[in-house]
Amino acid sequence: MADSLKILLVSAEVMPFAKTGGLADVAGSLPKALRTQGNDVRVVLPRYKQIEKGKYVTDFPVNMHGRKATTIIREGEITAKEESIEDRLPVYFIDNYHYFYREGIYGYRDEAERFAFFCKAVLEMLPMINFQPDIIHCNDWQSGPIPLLLRVNYSANPFYDKIATLFTVHNLQYQGNFSREVLHHLDLGDEFYHPEELEFYGFVSYMKAGILYGDILNTVSRTYAQEIMTPERGERFDGLLRKRSKDLYGIVNGINYHEFNPATDPKIYKNYDSKHIKDKKRNKEKLQEEIGLPKKDVPLIGVISRLVSQKGFDLVAGMMDELMEQDIQIVILGTGEEYYENLIKRMKGKHPDKVGFYLGFNADLAKRIYAGCDIFLMPSRFEPCGLGQLISLRYGTIPVVRHTGGLADTIEDYNSHKETGNGFAFTEYSSKALASAMIRALKVYNEEPEEWLKLVKRAMDIDNSWARSAEEYRDLYQVAIRKSLTKRRMIS
């Protein structure tokens, strides 16, 4: 490919090695799409205790406030496939027993020090492995200091001075805010504890470092990019993001079309595609059997989610009694706040023929829910992008969503007159609005079966693959590279 790029993607979690949320899915899928498009893309993450893979590459010391912390670089790989193309995607692990050999990924008192070490080790690694990227793609607060360190501590080194940065915000709620003392972990002086620098309401913010110093910024949907510039969704960063609005972009995440493919998926009961939608019914019957619900040809609603208010479960709680009056069934997979877990258990006790509940997470069962349900419920309070609605579309399960963030960008409200839309959306954050959207969906399903089939086919034929999003990222990398070059010329 002409103009192929050398890209280093930095993330605290990457599928299939380490995962706590959607960041891992993005960091494990986007590089594969970029690789099959001809780019030299590589990935780096910490080597947590759970990661056993990785052959030794090199080692070196990293200065951590006057002491030397040994860094071992190990290498693994991910296989990148796209139609007839198959390639090897290198994955580097930053290995240090003191910082990363622990039971969990996050939640430790020395979080600031751990990820300061990680950021410095990533930059020190590059000449050691003889990889000089055109751009470093940083993701969320854990890699936020990299654009800052690159600008402040490495700009005089010819090896680094041409490297551009993109900083991606996956969820602005998680900011990496720490006490003032953490500056010394980054080899920075007190002059950086200032409102124009890293000081953020009495803390030092790693997220702010990425927002301030990234050549270009983006987030995971166009609507969320607009929302985070408002006081309602800006998490106190809205003013700074408005200042950088010309450098802020939104690119909707994709999904892996090989992993999520109802035509070939070995985890579902019967394979099908948009030309054989009737075979989807077999998945519904087998799901009802597996989850312990009667085999009935009624609308089957699926929910795969953390059971928390952010995901709209306060709305679900407010309309559950009304929903149970309908001739429906609902299957819920997830875990979260005790209040919502107990609410669902009570509803299952009252309506055992209508409610199926799996407490926890089961990836194989999740796929069978996507394949077996008719409707997918996702009424989030806010949603930077969301993957559930993209997967449900792929499996022909029609989403009912709130019009926010990535849900607004990917779900078009059904219009019977124009024969457009791929789901049912509501805007007002209320149980009443959610109930109204659900009733609309049930009405089409029950009274207009031919229209429902058209809706399902339209949903399945939409392209939400990473190949499309990867092309947008390549364009954005080029924007960041040009901006970085312009900055260097102005400085020189």
VOVOSE-427848 format. One record per residue (C-alpha): x, y, z. Coordinates in steps of 0.05 Angstrom, whole numbers. Layout:
REM VOVOSE-427848
+--------+--------+--------+
|     xx |     yy |     zz |
+--------+--------+--------+
|      X |      Y |      Z |
...
+--------+--------+--------+
***
This chain:
REM VOVOSE-427848
+--------+--------+--------+
|     xx |     yy |     zz |
+--------+--------+--------+
|      0 |      0 |      0 |
|     25 |     69 |    -18 |
|     39 |    115 |     41 |
|     40 |     57 |     91 |
|     54 |     81 |    161 |
|     94 |     57 |    220 |
|     47 |     57 |    279 |
|     57 |     40 |    353 |
|     -9 |     31 |    390 |
|     -2 |     37 |    466 |
|    -55 |     10 |    512 |
|    -60 |    -14 |    584 |
|   -102 |    -73 |    560 |
|   -106 |   -111 |    495 |
|   -148 |   -171 |    475 |
|   -134 |   -229 |    481 |
|    -80 |   -215 |    534 |
|   -114 |   -170 |    585 |
|   -184 |   -141 |    589 |
|   -229 |   -102 |    636 |
|   -271 |    -65 |    585 |
|   -281 |    -42 |    513 |
|   -211 |    -11 |    509 |
|   -182 |    -80 |    504 |
|   -228 |    -98 |    445 |
|   -208 |    -35 |    407 |
|   -133 |    -44 |    421 |
|   -137 |   -116 |    399 |
|   -178 |   -105 |    335 |
|   -159 |    -38 |    305 |
|    -85 |    -57 |    297 |
|   -104 |   -121 |    260 |
|   -145 |    -81 |    209 |
|    -88 |    -31 |    201 |
|    -39 |    -88 |    191 |
|    -79 |   -121 |    136 |
|    -83 |    -54 |    101 |
|     -7 |    -55 |     93 |
|     17 |    -14 |    153 |
|     74 |    -33 |    199 |
|     34 |    -30 |    263 |
|     56 |    -57 |    330 |
|     24 |    -59 |    399 |
|     52 |    -51 |    469 |
|     22 |    -64 |    538 |
|     46 |    -83 |    608 |
|     62 |   -156 |    621 |
|     13 |   -170 |    677 |
|     18 |   -233 |    719 |
|    -36 |   -267 |    678 |
|      4 |   -260 |    613 |
|     49 |   -320 |    607 |
|     69 |   -310 |    535 |
|    127 |   -269 |    508 |
|    197 |   -287 |    486 |
|    255 |   -245 |    512 |
|    277 |   -188 |    466 |
|    320 |   -141 |    508 |
|    326 |   -106 |    575 |
|    347 |    -38 |    600 |
|    340 |      7 |    661 |
|    289 |     62 |    668 |
|    302 |    119 |    716 |
|    247 |    124 |    769 |
|    262 |    183 |    815 |
|    335 |    167 |    828 |
|    332 |     91 |    823 |
|    338 |     45 |    764 |
|    278 |      0 |    749 |
|    295 |    -59 |    705 |
|    253 |    -65 |    642 |
|    248 |   -130 |    604 |
|    217 |   -128 |    535 |
|    183 |   -191 |    512 |
|    148 |   -203 |    446 |
|     85 |   -241 |    426 |
|     39 |   -235 |    367 |
|    -32 |   -232 |    343 |
|    -54 |   -261 |    277 |
|    -86 |   -209 |    232 |
|   -135 |   -235 |    180 |
|   -176 |   -200 |    128 |
|   -207 |   -243 |     72 |
|   -146 |   -274 |     37 |
|    -95 |   -233 |     76 |
|    -61 |   -262 |    137 |
|     -4 |   -228 |    174 |
|     33 |   -229 |    240 |
|     22 |   -169 |    286 |
|     79 |   -160 |    336 |
|     58 |   -146 |    408 |
|    109 |   -122 |    459 |
|    102 |   -132 |    534 |
|    134 |    -84 |    584 |
|    157 |   -132 |    639 |
|    175 |   -110 |    710 |
|    160 |   -156 |    769 |
|    151 |    -99 |    819 |
|    100 |    -60 |    780 |
|     60 |   -112 |    742 |
|     65 |   -181 |    774 |
|      0 |   -173 |    812 |
|    -67 |   -207 |    814 |
|   -106 |   -150 |    781 |
|    -94 |    -99 |    727 |
|   -116 |    -36 |    763 |
|   -134 |    -12 |    833 |
|    -67 |     -3 |    868 |
|    -42 |     54 |    910 |
|     19 |     64 |    866 |
|    -21 |     69 |    801 |
|     12 |    135 |    782 |
|     81 |    106 |    790 |
|     64 |     41 |    753 |
|     39 |     77 |    691 |
|     92 |    131 |    693 |
|    142 |     73 |    689 |
|    102 |     42 |    633 |
|    101 |    106 |    592 |
|    176 |    118 |    601 |
|    192 |     46 |    585 |
|    152 |     49 |    520 |
|    192 |    108 |    496 |
|    259 |     79 |    518 |
|    241 |     14 |    483 |
|    237 |     42 |    413 |
|    311 |     49 |    396 |
|    325 |    -16 |    432 |
|    279 |    -54 |    384 |
|    299 |    -10 |    325 |
|    229 |     14 |    312 |
|    219 |     88 |    296 |
|    144 |     98 |    287 |
|    113 |    154 |    247 |
|     60 |    160 |    301 |
|     47 |    135 |    372 |
|    -27 |    122 |    384 |
|    -40 |    131 |    459 |
|   -104 |    106 |    491 |
|   -136 |    133 |    555 |
|   -102 |    161 |    617 |
|    -53 |    105 |    627 |
|    -13 |    127 |    566 |
|    -32 |    201 |    571 |
|     38 |    223 |    594 |
|     72 |    196 |    530 |
|     57 |    257 |    486 |
|     81 |    302 |    543 |
|    145 |    263 |    555 |
|    159 |    260 |    481 |
|    153 |    335 |    475 |
|    189 |    355 |    539 |
|    242 |    302 |    551 |
|    256 |    272 |    483 |
|    248 |    327 |    431 |
|    323 |    342 |    428 |
|    338 |    269 |    410 |
|    339 |    260 |    334 |
|    310 |    190 |    341 |
|    245 |    218 |    370 |
|    237 |    287 |    341 |
|    195 |    265 |    281 |
|    146 |    221 |    319 |
|     74 |    248 |    321 |
|     21 |    229 |    372 |
|    -53 |    214 |    372 |
|    -89 |    212 |    439 |
|   -155 |    174 |    442 |
|   -206 |    184 |    497 |
|   -247 |    121 |    506 |
|   -285 |    144 |    568 |
|   -272 |    213 |    598 |
|   -298 |    191 |    666 |
|   -233 |    153 |    679 |
|   -179 |    207 |    685 |
|   -118 |    183 |    724 |
|   -118 |    239 |    775 |
|    -63 |    236 |    828 |
|    -29 |    277 |    881 |
|     22 |    331 |    864 |
|     79 |    286 |    885 |
|     72 |    241 |    825 |
|    107 |    293 |    781 |
|    174 |    265 |    803 |
|    155 |    197 |    774 |
|    151 |    232 |    706 |
|    216 |    270 |    718 |
|    178 |    336 |    717 |
|    187 |    397 |    761 |
|    136 |    437 |    801 |
|    126 |    484 |    742 |
|     80 |    430 |    713 |
|     34 |    436 |    773 |
|     -3 |    495 |    742 |
|    -73 |    502 |    712 |
|    -42 |    513 |    644 |
|     -4 |    448 |    651 |
|    -22 |    384 |    689 |
|    -56 |    412 |    751 |
|   -129 |    392 |    751 |
|   -173 |    414 |    810 |
|   -118 |    400 |    860 |
|    -91 |    338 |    826 |
|    -42 |    319 |    771 |
|    -81 |    289 |    714 |
|    -52 |    238 |    666 |
|   -113 |    247 |    622 |
|    -99 |    322 |    618 |
|    -28 |    307 |    597 |
|    -54 |    270 |    536 |
|   -106 |    322 |    520 |
|    -57 |    380 |    525 |
|      2 |    349 |    489 |
|    -27 |    300 |    438 |
|    -16 |    328 |    368 |
|    -87 |    306 |    351 |
|   -143 |    282 |    396 |
|   -201 |    236 |    382 |
|   -255 |    196 |    415 |
|   -295 |    136 |    396 |
|   -355 |    168 |    362 |
|   -372 |    234 |    329 |
|   -429 |    250 |    376 |
|   -388 |    235 |    439 |
|   -334 |    282 |    412 |
|   -386 |    337 |    412 |
|   -416 |    316 |    479 |
|   -350 |    320 |    517 |
|   -343 |    393 |    499 |
|   -406 |    407 |    541 |
|   -410 |    416 |    617 |
|   -459 |    357 |    621 |
|   -411 |    306 |    591 |
|   -343 |    341 |    594 |
|   -324 |    315 |    664 |
|   -293 |    384 |    678 |
|   -250 |    379 |    616 |
|   -301 |    412 |    571 |
|   -266 |    480 |    572 |
|   -199 |    451 |    552 |
|   -231 |    407 |    499 |
|   -267 |    468 |    469 |
|   -199 |    503 |    464 |
|   -174 |    443 |    425 |
|   -238 |    433 |    385 |
|   -202 |    440 |    318 |
|   -157 |    382 |    338 |
|   -214 |    337 |    364 |
|   -244 |    283 |    320 |
|   -292 |    226 |    329 |
|   -285 |    157 |    297 |
|   -336 |    103 |    312 |
|   -307 |     37 |    335 |
|   -316 |    -24 |    292 |
|   -323 |    -97 |    308 |
|   -284 |   -157 |    284 |
|   -325 |   -186 |    227 |
|   -289 |   -253 |    230 |
|   -303 |   -262 |    304 |
|   -374 |   -236 |    300 |
|   -403 |   -271 |    239 |
|   -469 |   -308 |    246 |
|   -453 |   -345 |    181 |
|   -392 |   -380 |    211 |
|   -395 |   -369 |    287 |
|   -382 |   -437 |    320 |
|   -411 |   -412 |    387 |
|   -483 |   -404 |    363 |
|   -534 |   -459 |    353 |
|   -545 |   -452 |    278 |
|   -509 |   -408 |    228 |
|   -546 |   -359 |    184 |
|   -537 |   -295 |    143 |
|   -581 |   -239 |    115 |
|   -604 |   -285 |     59 |
|   -625 |   -340 |    107 |
|   -655 |   -300 |    165 |
|   -707 |   -354 |    180 |
|   -651 |   -398 |    207 |
|   -644 |   -347 |    263 |
|   -707 |   -376 |    294 |
|   -671 |   -440 |    312 |
|   -623 |   -399 |    354 |
|   -682 |   -368 |    390 |
|   -712 |   -436 |    407 |
|   -646 |   -464 |    432 |
|   -631 |   -402 |    473 |
|   -699 |   -406 |    507 |
|   -683 |   -479 |    523 |
|   -613 |   -462 |    550 |
|   -636 |   -404 |    593 |
|   -697 |   -441 |    620 |
|   -754 |   -404 |    585 |
|   -814 |   -435 |    551 |
|   -808 |   -443 |    475 |
|   -856 |   -390 |    452 |
|   -857 |   -348 |    389 |
|   -859 |   -282 |    427 |
|   -810 |   -223 |    422 |
|   -746 |   -244 |    459 |
|   -707 |   -184 |    486 |
|   -633 |   -189 |    502 |
|   -590 |   -149 |    550 |
|   -515 |   -158 |    556 |
|   -488 |   -104 |    602 |
|   -458 |    -81 |    667 |
|   -518 |    -73 |    712 |
|   -506 |      0 |    731 |
|   -542 |     66 |    724 |
|   -494 |     91 |    669 |
|   -521 |     35 |    626 |
|   -593 |     58 |    638 |
|   -615 |      7 |    688 |
|   -650 |     59 |    729 |
|   -695 |     68 |    668 |
|   -704 |     -7 |    661 |
|   -723 |    -12 |    734 |
|   -775 |     43 |    724 |
|   -810 |      7 |    666 |
|   -800 |    -66 |    684 |
|   -870 |    -76 |    712 |
|   -900 |    -46 |    649 |
|   -855 |    -89 |    606 |
|   -877 |   -152 |    643 |
|   -949 |   -137 |    623 |
|   -929 |   -149 |    550 |
|   -927 |   -218 |    518 |
|   -851 |   -220 |    516 |
|   -790 |   -254 |    544 |
|   -725 |   -222 |    566 |
|   -655 |   -252 |    576 |
|   -605 |   -212 |    617 |
|   -530 |   -227 |    622 |
|   -487 |   -185 |    667 |
|   -464 |   -164 |    736 |
|   -461 |    -98 |    771 |
|   -494 |    -59 |    827 |
|   -527 |   -102 |    880 |
|   -593 |    -63 |    875 |
|   -602 |    -81 |    801 |
|   -579 |   -152 |    810 |
|   -631 |   -162 |    865 |
|   -685 |   -127 |    824 |
|   -675 |   -175 |    766 |
|   -675 |   -235 |    813 |
|   -741 |   -211 |    842 |
|   -771 |   -202 |    772 |
|   -747 |   -271 |    753 |
|   -780 |   -299 |    815 |
|   -846 |   -265 |    798 |
|   -843 |   -280 |    724 |
|   -803 |   -345 |    714 |
|   -833 |   -356 |    645 |
|   -813 |   -286 |    622 |
|   -745 |   -270 |    653 |
|   -679 |   -307 |    644 |
|   -619 |   -282 |    683 |
|   -545 |   -303 |    681 |
|   -507 |   -267 |    736 |
|   -435 |   -256 |    712 |
|   -405 |   -256 |    643 |
|   -401 |   -313 |    593 |
|   -373 |   -296 |    524 |
|   -402 |   -357 |    490 |
|   -471 |   -346 |    519 |
|   -467 |   -273 |    499 |
|   -460 |   -294 |    426 |
|   -519 |   -340 |    432 |
|   -560 |   -282 |    461 |
|   -541 |   -238 |    403 |
|   -560 |   -293 |    355 |
|   -623 |   -317 |    390 |
|   -658 |   -253 |    410 |
|   -703 |   -209 |    368 |
|   -690 |   -143 |    404 |
|   -628 |   -117 |    439 |
|   -638 |    -66 |    496 |
|   -584 |    -13 |    508 |
|   -614 |     49 |    541 |
|   -549 |     81 |    565 |
|   -546 |    147 |    602 |
|   -483 |    160 |    561 |
|   -443 |    115 |    515 |
|   -377 |    138 |    484 |
|   -385 |     86 |    429 |
|   -415 |     20 |    450 |
|   -401 |    -47 |    418 |
|   -464 |    -84 |    438 |
|   -508 |    -48 |    387 |
|   -457 |    -62 |    332 |
|   -455 |   -136 |    347 |
|   -530 |   -140 |    353 |
|   -538 |   -109 |    284 |
|   -489 |   -160 |    256 |
|   -532 |   -216 |    284 |
|   -598 |   -185 |    261 |
|   -622 |   -168 |    331 |
|   -654 |   -100 |    329 |
|   -628 |    -49 |    380 |
|   -672 |     -5 |    424 |
|   -625 |     50 |    447 |
|   -620 |    119 |    476 |
|   -597 |    173 |    426 |
|   -530 |    189 |    457 |
|   -456 |    182 |    440 |
|   -439 |    124 |    393 |
|   -510 |     98 |    397 |
|   -533 |    162 |    362 |
|   -480 |    152 |    308 |
|   -496 |     80 |    293 |
|   -571 |     70 |    305 |
|   -620 |    106 |    259 |
|   -691 |    107 |    284 |
|   -739 |     63 |    244 |
|   -785 |    101 |    196 |
|   -840 |     58 |    166 |
|   -859 |    109 |    113 |
|   -789 |    117 |     85 |
|   -769 |     45 |    100 |
|   -705 |     70 |    134 |
|   -672 |     58 |    200 |
|   -638 |      0 |    235 |
|   -667 |      5 |    305 |
|   -710 |     44 |    353 |
|   -683 |    105 |    389 |
|   -708 |    153 |    443 |
|   -677 |    217 |    468 |
|   -706 |    238 |    535 |
|   -673 |    202 |    593 |
|   -736 |    173 |    625 |
|   -770 |    106 |    635 |
|   -830 |    133 |    598 |
|   -789 |    148 |    535 |
|   -755 |     79 |    539 |
|   -822 |     45 |    546 |
|   -850 |     83 |    486 |
|   -791 |     61 |    442 |
|   -799 |    -11 |    464 |
|   -873 |    -10 |    450 |
|   -859 |     16 |    380 |
|   -810 |    -41 |    368 |
|   -858 |    -94 |    395 |
|   -914 |    -66 |    351 |
|   -873 |    -74 |    287 |
|   -850 |   -144 |    308 |
|   -920 |   -168 |    325 |
|   -962 |   -133 |    272 |
|   -916 |   -123 |    212 |
|   -874 |   -186 |    204 |
|   -853 |   -170 |    133 |
|   -829 |   -101 |    154 |
|   -792 |   -132 |    212 |
|   -755 |   -179 |    164 |
|   -735 |   -120 |    120 |
|   -710 |    -84 |    183 |
|   -669 |   -145 |    203 |
|   -638 |   -152 |    134 |
|   -622 |    -77 |    132 |
|   -588 |    -83 |    200 |
|   -546 |   -144 |    179 |
|   -523 |   -112 |    114 |
|   -493 |    -50 |    148 |
|   -416 |    -46 |    148 |
|   -391 |    -35 |    219 |
|   -325 |    -71 |    208 |
|   -258 |    -47 |    232 |
|   -235 |    -42 |    160 |
|   -277 |     20 |    151 |
|   -256 |     51 |    217 |
|   -183 |     34 |    204 |
|   -184 |     75 |    140 |
|   -210 |    134 |    180 |
|   -154 |    125 |    231 |
|   -102 |    123 |    176 |
|   -128 |    190 |    151 |
|   -126 |    218 |    222 |
|    -54 |    193 |    232 |
|    -35 |    233 |    170 |
|    -68 |    295 |    200 |
|    -28 |    285 |    264 |
|     37 |    275 |    226 |
|     27 |    339 |    186 |
|     10 |    378 |    249 |
|     72 |    352 |    284 |
|    115 |    371 |    225 |
|     85 |    441 |    224 |
|    101 |    449 |    299 |
|    173 |    428 |    288 |
|    181 |    478 |    231 |
|    153 |    534 |    274 |
|    200 |    517 |    332 |
|    261 |    512 |    286 |
+--------+--------+--------+
***
